[in-house]
Amino acid sequence: MSNEQKPKLSDNERLKGNSDYLHGTIKDDLGEQITGGFKGDNFQLIRFHGMYEQDDRDIRAERLEQKLEPNKNVMLRCRLPGGIIQPKQWLGIDQFATEHTNYGSIRLTNRQTFQFHGVLKSNIKPMHQWLHNLGLDSIATAGDVNRNVLCTSNPVESALHAEAYEWAKKISEHLLPKTTAYADIWLDGEKVASTETTPKAPLKDSVKSGDKTEPVLGKNYLPRKFKTTVVIPPHNDVDLHANDLNFIAIGENGKLIGFNVLVGGGLSMEHGNTKTFPNTALPFGFIGLDKVLDCAAAVVSVQRDWGNRADRKNAKTRYTIVNHGLDKFIAEVESRMDAKFGEIRPYEFTSRGDRIGWVQGENKKWHLTLFIENGRLLDYPDRPLKTGMREIAKVHKGDFRLTANQNLIVANVSSRDKAKIEKIAREHKLIDDSVTKQRENSMACVSLPTCPLAMAEAERFLPSFTDKIDALFVKHGLSDEHIVLRITGCPNGCGRAMLGEVSLVGKAPGRYNLHVGGNRQGTRIPRMFKENITEDEILSIIDGWLGDWVAGRNADEGFGDFAIRTGIVKPVVNAAVDFWDASKIEIKAA
């Protein structure tokens, strides 16, 4: 193909290529006090350092009337492979959130980490140095790189979890950017400590990009963001099908022997654009432990070289598989990792949500999973949640595990400390026996007022909406039941709505697209049932559905399975094999 025929690269490719390996002019921009934000390319480049520029949209119009710039600030997302954090580190992040953010909250995310919201420009560099002193960083938690690596938060099978968690850390380190930009800008050149506990695996020549600074990611990094998980069946708490690369742990006699590899999951889409679609991950095969890092680097490097750099809406891994073919993609990965995939080993997912409350692990230690609605830790008038976590951190001798469902596990509690931890949790309403199963299985993205992509409310809408759903459950005699409910403020996928049994995707203020037909295991994409409808319309439809479910469900049948069996919607086939054309969806009248 001649140069004239080649599609024009997206401007993000220019930006990355000219960034001097993510340095840009961020350091100079920090001293610019005329604006509270970042100028030019730096607005995008700070994402590679784990930050997004935002502003409070609730007061944007008021500030414009006053001829003031929007109240610009940044959100920072920490890198926390597997979600494990120590109590001393927790006390440090609590102090920073209290003293140096606009909102004072700690936000637990479904990327199994925490976010600071509302950090002003003058506090950004001190924030990174604060995290560094705690042994933490925010490298590659945003931008066109491999993001925070998730790992099943399994508090019961402690030996298998420990092995899987170590692999999550190794994969995270192996795929990190190698540029010194983070240290140069935020830490005045001080080396960032590695969490890797084994020597770095050498890269095969077939994986290297030819770039000495970034041999895996390349000078222009990846075409789009890339997400990786390590999953321990039968618990799919990380929603693996929302991710590009997934390692499903296979054990024998309680010992990890290797992983099934699934590639090409993802949930983001664009309203009205049928060339964008959510998709479940596709099975590539089984690998032994000696090939894990080679496999990870091979998949990433194929996506690096084959991904669409002209159209960012068609740039994720699932589209690369569609554009080049599944068999060809697998063959190239095998070539680059110098090994063949074995047959997929048997596995089954039976659950997805977190086990709220106490469980005892095989190591005889206790683990308390606390339900944190929307992941927002803040001191509310009747629920001093943030203070409660601070008090637990002062006395807890184990660790904390942040879950991919925005909850928190107080892990490895000895029997003698169990009563003390529970007392603190109850006093601060971190344990609340009135919380329903439905509330525990509902999740929303942040959305308004800080997310610039938000079209409708999500986090602020979910609590009152759940109250109304709970009332419908009582009406139909379903108080002990639940549906997996997800709400997002836009179709970008952050709240994993496209893996819910029932999901609301924001379309406009007060209006959502209603999707139905996912399952409790998180292995099926729901279909859109009705577009651009109000809360009252949604509640009326769900009311009718629940009545039908009570009357006609099979034993232990989840609502999503019922919706498919009874024809409310047809099941979605894998979209990377057969494009999802919304115009062909057949639905049953509400």
Secondary structure, 3 states (H helix, E strand, C coil): CCCCCCCCCCHHHHHHHCCCCCCCCHHHHHCCCCCCCCCCCHHHHHHHHCEEEEECCCCHHHHHHCCCCCCEEEEEECECHHHEECHHHHHHHHHHHHHHCCCCCEEECCCCCEEEEEECHHHHHHHHHHHHHCCCECCCCCCCCECCCEECCCCCCHHHHHHHHHHHHHHHHHCCCCCCHHHHHHCCCCCCCCCCCCCCCCCCCCCCCCCCCCCCCCCCCCCCCECEEEECCCECCCCHHHCCEEEEEEEECCEEEEEEEEECCECCCECCECCCCCECCEEEEEEEHHHHHHHHHHHHHHHHHHCCCCCHHHCCHHHHHHHHCHHHHHHHHHHHHCCCCECCCCCCCCECCCCCEEEECCCCCEEEEECCHHHEECEECCEEHHHHHHHHHHHCCCEEEECCCCCEEEEEECHHHHHHHHHHHHHCCCCCCCCCHHHHCEEECCCCCCCCCCCCCCCCCHHHHHHHHHHHHHHCCCCCCCCCEEEECCCCCCCCHHHCCEEEEEEECCEEEEEECCCCCCCCCCEEEEEEECHHHHHHHHHHHHHHHHHHCCCCCCHHHHHHHCCCECCCCCCCCCCCCHHHCCECCC
